Amino acid sequence: MGRPAKDLDPTAGVAELLGSKVRELRKAKGWSQETLGGKVFTSTTRIAQVELATDPPNAELCQRLDDALEAKGALMELLPLVGRSTFASWAEVFLARQANAAKIHEFSQVVPGLLQTPGYARALVASARIFHERDVDEVVQDRIERQKILHRPKPPWMWVILDESALYHIVGDRQVMREQLSHLLEIGTSEHVHVQVLPYEGTVPAAMGGSLTVLAMPSGEQLAYLEHMRGGSLHEGEDALPYTVLYDRLHGNAISLDASAALIRRVLEEKYL
């Protein structure tokens, strides 16, 4: 006997409504999640993610589901509305995909979450309390916990392009920055994590004002996540292509790994020691 299906509230959001419809139509046909996955060329796990609304389908998968389940366009009609989900919802989807990514390419004007020290993360989260009411300790703990993906047996390949300004903007205090830059130098020596600095003269205007993450999934699928002060958006399939090009431009303008490490070390010694 299989495990009982988890409850899903279809009134909680559009992703939940879509997931509940997929489950309802699947059961009406007497199919298991494995059977449906085989018909739409995806895994049982992916079907479960759709049905539980933890990772909504992209347009291609949604169309295949609509066709296989004979939904007559009902699923495709819901899909554009999923894109109107809150920032927090999209962030959750992104983090779920990030945890399973094969490659993580990131550009940021602050040290990205997977490379933050607890002190640096705490200063950022505390500053953002004007936008949320979550417990600072809880948010920081969640962020540090996610860093375990970099230390698993088969970690993702991570390449970070860090804007030069991140080395000089004091987040927290000088001790926090000293610890953070020291951590960048240390983790940057690992085989699967590389940190390059984008110098001021290499700025790409299209990337200013936020961060960009391009994920490559084990399936080969690519997606891009953009985040700014109070919002975020997730782009899949063809929609992700312009952002992969943007990342390539940033990468091309960044200084070498050795030069980046030397710059980080120089700023650390001159400004924070």
C-alpha positions as a Markdown table, in Angstrom:
| # | Residue | x | y | z |
|---|---|---|---|---|
| 1 | Met | 0.0 | 0.0 | 0.0 |
| 2 | Gly | 1.4 | 3.4 | -1.0 |
| 3 | Arg | 1.7 | 6.4 | 1.3 |
| 4 | Pro | -1.5 | 8.5 | 1.8 |
| 5 | Ala | -1.5 | 11.6 | -0.3 |
| 6 | Lys | -0.7 | 14.8 | 1.5 |
| 7 | Asp | -3.5 | 17.3 | 1.9 |
| 8 | Leu | -3.4 | 20.2 | -0.5 |
| 9 | Asp | -5.5 | 23.3 | -0.1 |
| 10 | Pro | -6.6 | 24.5 | -3.6 |
| 11 | Thr | -7.6 | 27.8 | -2.2 |
| 12 | Ala | -4.1 | 28.6 | -1.0 |
| 13 | Gly | -2.9 | 29.9 | -4.3 |
| 14 | Val | -2.9 | 29.2 | -8.1 |
| 15 | Ala | 0.0 | 26.7 | -7.9 |
| 16 | Glu | -2.0 | 24.8 | -5.3 |
| 17 | Leu | -5.1 | 24.9 | -7.5 |
| 18 | Leu | -3.2 | 23.7 | -10.5 |
| 19 | Gly | -1.6 | 20.9 | -8.5 |
| 20 | Ser | -5.0 | 19.8 | -7.1 |
| 21 | Lys | -6.5 | 19.7 | -10.6 |
| 22 | Val | -3.6 | 17.5 | -11.9 |
| 23 | Arg | -4.1 | 15.1 | -9.0 |
| 24 | Glu | -7.9 | 15.0 | -9.5 |
| 25 | Leu | -7.6 | 14.3 | -13.2 |
| 26 | Arg | -4.9 | 11.7 | -12.7 |
| 27 | Lys | -7.0 | 9.8 | -10.2 |
| 28 | Ala | -10.0 | 10.0 | -12.4 |
| 29 | Lys | -8.1 | 8.1 | -15.0 |
| 30 | Gly | -6.9 | 5.6 | -12.4 |
| 31 | Trp | -3.2 | 6.4 | -13.0 |
| 32 | Ser | -0.4 | 6.5 | -10.5 |
| 33 | Gln | 2.1 | 9.3 | -10.4 |
| 34 | Glu | 4.6 | 7.0 | -12.0 |
| 35 | Thr | 2.2 | 6.3 | -14.9 |
| 36 | Leu | 1.5 | 9.9 | -15.5 |
| 37 | Gly | 5.2 | 10.7 | -15.4 |
| 38 | Gly | 5.8 | 8.1 | -18.1 |
| 39 | Lys | 3.2 | 9.6 | -20.3 |
| 40 | Val | 4.6 | 13.2 | -20.0 |
| 41 | Phe | 8.3 | 12.1 | -20.1 |
| 42 | Thr | 9.2 | 13.2 | -16.6 |
| 43 | Ser | 9.9 | 11.6 | -13.2 |
| 44 | Thr | 7.5 | 10.5 | -10.5 |
| 45 | Thr | 9.2 | 13.0 | -8.2 |
| 46 | Arg | 8.5 | 15.8 | -10.6 |
| 47 | Ile | 4.8 | 14.9 | -10.8 |
| 48 | Ala | 4.6 | 14.9 | -7.0 |
| 49 | Gln | 6.2 | 18.3 | -6.9 |
| 50 | Val | 3.6 | 19.6 | -9.3 |
| 51 | Glu | 0.7 | 18.1 | -7.4 |
| 52 | Leu | 2.0 | 19.4 | -4.0 |
| 53 | Ala | 2.7 | 22.9 | -5.5 |
| 54 | Thr | 6.3 | 22.8 | -4.3 |
| 55 | Asp | 7.6 | 23.3 | -7.9 |
| 56 | Pro | 5.0 | 24.4 | -10.5 |
| 57 | Pro | 5.5 | 23.1 | -14.1 |
| 58 | Asn | 7.0 | 25.2 | -16.8 |
| 59 | Ala | 4.9 | 25.8 | -20.0 |
| 60 | Glu | 6.2 | 22.7 | -21.8 |
| 61 | Leu | 5.4 | 20.3 | -19.0 |
| 62 | Cys | 2.1 | 21.9 | -18.3 |
| 63 | Gln | 1.0 | 21.5 | -21.9 |
| 64 | Arg | 2.0 | 17.8 | -21.8 |
| 65 | Leu | 0.0 | 17.4 | -18.6 |
| 66 | Asp | -3.0 | 19.2 | -20.1 |
| 67 | Asp | -2.9 | 16.9 | -23.2 |
| 68 | Ala | -2.3 | 13.6 | -21.3 |
| 69 | Leu | -5.0 | 14.3 | -18.8 |
| 70 | Glu | -7.4 | 15.7 | -21.4 |
| 71 | Ala | -7.9 | 18.8 | -19.4 |
| 72 | Lys | -9.0 | 20.8 | -22.5 |
| 73 | Gly | -6.8 | 23.7 | -21.8 |
| 74 | Ala | -7.8 | 24.1 | -18.1 |
| 75 | Leu | -4.2 | 23.6 | -16.8 |
| 76 | Met | -2.7 | 25.9 | -19.4 |
| 77 | Glu | -5.2 | 28.6 | -18.5 |
| 78 | Leu | -4.0 | 28.5 | -14.9 |
| 79 | Leu | -0.3 | 28.6 | -15.7 |
| 80 | Pro | 0.0 | 32.4 | -16.5 |
| 81 | Leu | -1.7 | 33.1 | -13.1 |
| 82 | Val | 1.0 | 31.1 | -11.3 |
| 83 | Gly | 3.4 | 33.8 | -12.5 |
| 84 | Arg | 1.6 | 36.3 | -10.4 |
| 85 | Ser | 2.5 | 34.5 | -7.2 |
| 86 | Thr | 4.2 | 36.5 | -4.4 |
| 87 | Phe | 7.9 | 37.0 | -4.2 |
| 88 | Ala | 8.1 | 34.6 | -1.3 |
| 89 | Ser | 6.5 | 31.9 | -3.4 |
| 90 | Trp | 8.9 | 32.3 | -6.3 |
| 91 | Ala | 11.8 | 32.3 | -3.8 |
| 92 | Glu | 10.7 | 29.0 | -2.4 |
| 93 | Val | 10.4 | 27.5 | -5.9 |
| 94 | Phe | 13.9 | 28.8 | -6.7 |
| 95 | Leu | 15.5 | 27.4 | -3.5 |
| 96 | Ala | 13.9 | 24.0 | -4.2 |
| 97 | Arg | 15.4 | 24.0 | -7.7 |
| 98 | Gln | 18.7 | 25.3 | -6.5 |
| 99 | Ala | 19.0 | 22.5 | -4.0 |
| 100 | Asn | 19.0 | 20.0 | -6.9 |
| 101 | Ala | 21.0 | 21.9 | -9.4 |
| 102 | Ala | 24.1 | 20.5 | -11.2 |
| 103 | Lys | 25.5 | 23.9 | -11.8 |
| 104 | Ile | 24.9 | 27.3 | -10.1 |
| 105 | His | 26.1 | 30.4 | -11.9 |
| 106 | Glu | 25.5 | 33.6 | -9.9 |
| 107 | Phe | 26.1 | 37.3 | -10.2 |
| 108 | Ser | 25.5 | 39.4 | -7.1 |
| 109 | Gln | 26.2 | 42.8 | -5.6 |
| 110 | Val | 26.3 | 41.3 | -2.2 |
| 111 | Val | 27.9 | 38.0 | -1.2 |
| 112 | Pro | 25.3 | 35.3 | -2.3 |
| 113 | Gly | 23.5 | 33.3 | 0.4 |
| 114 | Leu | 25.4 | 30.0 | -0.2 |
| 115 | Leu | 28.7 | 31.8 | 0.5 |
| 116 | Gln | 27.6 | 34.0 | 3.5 |
| 117 | Thr | 29.0 | 33.7 | 7.0 |
| 118 | Pro | 26.5 | 33.7 | 9.8 |
| 119 | Gly | 27.4 | 37.2 | 10.8 |
| 120 | Tyr | 27.1 | 38.6 | 7.3 |
| 121 | Ala | 23.7 | 36.8 | 6.8 |
| 122 | Arg | 22.5 | 38.1 | 10.2 |
| 123 | Ala | 23.3 | 41.7 | 9.2 |
| 124 | Leu | 21.5 | 41.4 | 5.9 |
| 125 | Val | 18.4 | 39.7 | 7.4 |
| 126 | Ala | 18.2 | 42.2 | 10.3 |
| 127 | Ser | 18.4 | 45.1 | 7.9 |
| 128 | Ala | 15.5 | 43.7 | 5.9 |
| 129 | Arg | 13.2 | 43.4 | 8.9 |
| 130 | Ile | 11.3 | 46.4 | 7.6 |
| 131 | Phe | 9.9 | 44.1 | 4.9 |
| 132 | His | 9.2 | 41.0 | 6.9 |
| 133 | Glu | 8.4 | 39.7 | 10.4 |
| 134 | Arg | 10.3 | 36.4 | 10.4 |
| 135 | Asp | 12.6 | 35.6 | 13.3 |
| 136 | Val | 16.1 | 36.7 | 12.4 |
| 137 | Asp | 17.7 | 33.6 | 14.0 |
| 138 | Glu | 15.3 | 31.3 | 12.1 |
| 139 | Val | 16.1 | 33.0 | 8.7 |
| 140 | Val | 19.8 | 32.9 | 9.3 |
| 141 | Gln | 19.7 | 29.3 | 10.4 |
| 142 | Asp | 17.7 | 28.3 | 7.2 |
| 143 | Arg | 20.3 | 30.1 | 5.1 |
| 144 | Ile | 23.3 | 28.5 | 6.7 |
| 145 | Glu | 21.5 | 25.1 | 6.5 |
| 146 | Arg | 21.1 | 25.4 | 2.7 |
| 147 | Gln | 24.9 | 25.7 | 2.4 |
| 148 | Lys | 25.1 | 22.0 | 3.0 |
| 149 | Ile | 24.5 | 21.4 | -0.7 |
| 150 | Leu | 28.0 | 22.6 | -1.3 |
| 151 | His | 29.4 | 19.9 | 0.9 |
| 152 | Arg | 27.4 | 16.9 | -0.2 |
| 153 | Pro | 29.1 | 13.9 | -1.9 |
| 154 | Lys | 28.3 | 15.3 | -5.4 |
| 155 | Pro | 28.1 | 19.0 | -4.9 |
| 156 | Pro | 27.0 | 21.4 | -7.7 |
| 157 | Trp | 29.5 | 23.3 | -9.7 |
| 158 | Met | 29.2 | 26.9 | -8.4 |
| 159 | Trp | 30.7 | 29.9 | -10.2 |
| 160 | Val | 30.1 | 33.3 | -8.5 |
| 161 | Ile | 30.7 | 36.7 | -10.2 |
| 162 | Leu | 30.9 | 39.1 | -7.3 |
| 163 | Asp | 30.5 | 42.9 | -8.0 |
| 164 | Glu | 33.6 | 44.7 | -6.7 |
| 165 | Ser | 31.4 | 47.0 | -4.6 |
| 166 | Ala | 30.5 | 44.0 | -2.4 |
| 167 | Leu | 34.1 | 44.1 | -1.1 |
| 168 | Tyr | 33.8 | 47.7 | 0.2 |
| 169 | His | 30.2 | 48.0 | 1.4 |
| 170 | Ile | 30.3 | 47.3 | 5.1 |
| 171 | Val | 27.6 | 44.8 | 6.0 |
| 172 | Gly | 27.4 | 44.6 | 9.8 |
| 173 | Asp | 30.8 | 45.9 | 10.9 |
| 174 | Arg | 34.5 | 45.5 | 10.0 |
| 175 | Gln | 34.8 | 42.2 | 11.9 |
| 176 | Val | 31.9 | 40.8 | 10.0 |
| 177 | Met | 33.5 | 41.8 | 6.8 |
| 178 | Arg | 36.9 | 40.4 | 7.8 |
| 179 | Glu | 35.3 | 37.0 | 8.5 |
| 180 | Gln | 33.3 | 37.2 | 5.3 |
| 181 | Leu | 36.2 | 38.0 | 3.0 |
| 182 | Ser | 38.3 | 35.4 | 4.7 |
| 183 | His | 35.6 | 32.8 | 4.1 |
| 184 | Leu | 35.5 | 33.8 | 0.4 |
| 185 | Leu | 39.2 | 33.2 | 0.1 |
| 186 | Glu | 38.9 | 29.9 | 1.8 |
| 187 | Ile | 35.9 | 28.5 | 0.0 |
| 188 | Gly | 37.3 | 29.8 | -3.3 |
| 189 | Thr | 40.1 | 27.3 | -3.1 |
| 190 | Ser | 37.7 | 24.3 | -3.2 |
| 191 | Glu | 37.5 | 22.4 | -6.4 |
| 192 | His | 33.8 | 23.1 | -7.1 |
| 193 | Val | 33.4 | 26.7 | -6.0 |
| 194 | His | 35.0 | 29.6 | -7.9 |
| 195 | Val | 34.8 | 33.3 | -7.1 |
| 196 | Gln | 35.6 | 36.0 | -9.6 |
| 197 | Val | 35.3 | 39.7 | -9.1 |
| 198 | Leu | 33.6 | 42.0 | -11.6 |
| 199 | Pro | 35.7 | 45.2 | -11.4 |
| 200 | Tyr | 34.0 | 48.6 | -11.5 |
| 201 | Glu | 35.3 | 49.2 | -15.1 |
| 202 | Gly | 33.7 | 45.9 | -16.2 |
| 203 | Thr | 30.1 | 46.8 | -15.1 |
| 204 | Val | 27.3 | 45.6 | -17.4 |
| 205 | Pro | 24.5 | 48.1 | -17.0 |
| 206 | Ala | 21.8 | 45.5 | -17.7 |
| 207 | Ala | 22.7 | 43.6 | -14.6 |
| 208 | Met | 22.8 | 46.6 | -12.2 |
| 209 | Gly | 20.3 | 46.8 | -9.3 |
| 210 | Gly | 19.9 | 43.1 | -8.4 |
| 211 | Ser | 21.3 | 39.6 | -8.6 |
| 212 | Leu | 21.1 | 36.9 | -11.2 |
| 213 | Thr | 21.3 | 33.2 | -10.8 |
| 214 | Val | 21.4 | 30.7 | -13.7 |
| 215 | Leu | 20.8 | 27.1 | -12.7 |
| 216 | Ala | 21.5 | 24.0 | -14.8 |
| 217 | Met | 19.5 | 21.0 | -13.7 |
| 218 | Pro | 20.7 | 17.4 | -14.1 |
| 219 | Ser | 18.2 | 17.0 | -16.9 |
| 220 | Gly | 20.0 | 19.8 | -18.8 |
| 221 | Glu | 17.2 | 22.3 | -18.3 |
| 222 | Gln | 18.3 | 25.8 | -17.5 |
| 223 | Leu | 16.4 | 28.4 | -15.6 |
| 224 | Ala | 17.2 | 31.9 | -14.4 |
| 225 | Tyr | 16.2 | 33.7 | -11.2 |
| 226 | Leu | 16.3 | 37.4 | -10.8 |
| 227 | Glu | 16.1 | 39.1 | -7.4 |
| 228 | His | 16.0 | 42.8 | -6.4 |
| 229 | Met | 15.1 | 44.8 | -3.3 |
| 230 | Arg | 11.4 | 43.7 | -3.1 |
| 231 | Gly | 10.8 | 41.2 | -5.8 |
| 232 | Gly | 12.0 | 38.2 | -7.7 |
| 233 | Ser | 11.1 | 36.3 | -10.9 |
| 234 | Leu | 11.8 | 32.9 | -12.2 |
| 235 | His | 12.4 | 32.2 | -16.0 |
| 236 | Glu | 12.5 | 28.8 | -17.6 |
| 237 | Gly | 13.1 | 27.4 | -21.1 |
| 238 | Glu | 13.4 | 30.0 | -23.8 |
| 239 | Asp | 12.6 | 32.8 | -21.3 |
| 240 | Ala | 15.9 | 32.0 | -19.5 |
| 241 | Leu | 18.1 | 32.3 | -22.6 |
| 242 | Pro | 18.7 | 36.2 | -22.4 |
| 243 | Tyr | 19.8 | 35.8 | -18.8 |
| 244 | Thr | 22.3 | 33.1 | -19.7 |
| 245 | Val | 23.7 | 35.5 | -22.3 |
| 246 | Leu | 23.8 | 38.3 | -19.7 |
| 247 | Tyr | 25.7 | 36.0 | -17.3 |
| 248 | Asp | 28.2 | 35.2 | -20.1 |
| 249 | Arg | 28.9 | 38.9 | -20.6 |
| 250 | Leu | 29.5 | 39.4 | -16.8 |
| 251 | His | 31.8 | 36.4 | -16.8 |
| 252 | Gly | 33.7 | 37.8 | -19.7 |
| 253 | Asn | 34.2 | 41.1 | -17.9 |
| 254 | Ala | 35.3 | 39.6 | -14.6 |
| 255 | Ile | 39.0 | 39.4 | -13.7 |
| 256 | Ser | 40.7 | 36.0 | -13.4 |
| 257 | Leu | 40.4 | 33.7 | -10.4 |
| 258 | Asp | 43.9 | 34.4 | -9.2 |
| 259 | Ala | 43.5 | 38.2 | -9.7 |
| 260 | Ser | 40.1 | 38.0 | -7.9 |
| 261 | Ala | 41.6 | 36.2 | -4.9 |
| 262 | Ala | 44.5 | 38.8 | -4.8 |
| 263 | Leu | 42.0 | 41.7 | -4.9 |
| 264 | Ile | 39.9 | 40.2 | -2.1 |
| 265 | Arg | 43.0 | 39.6 | 0.0 |
| 266 | Arg | 44.2 | 43.2 | -0.6 |
| 267 | Val | 40.9 | 44.7 | 0.4 |
| 268 | Leu | 40.8 | 42.5 | 3.5 |
| 269 | Glu | 44.2 | 43.5 | 4.6 |
| 270 | Glu | 43.9 | 47.2 | 3.8 |
| 271 | Lys | 40.4 | 47.8 | 5.0 |
| 272 | Tyr | 39.4 | 45.2 | 7.6 |
| 273 | Leu | 42.6 | 44.1 | 9.5 |
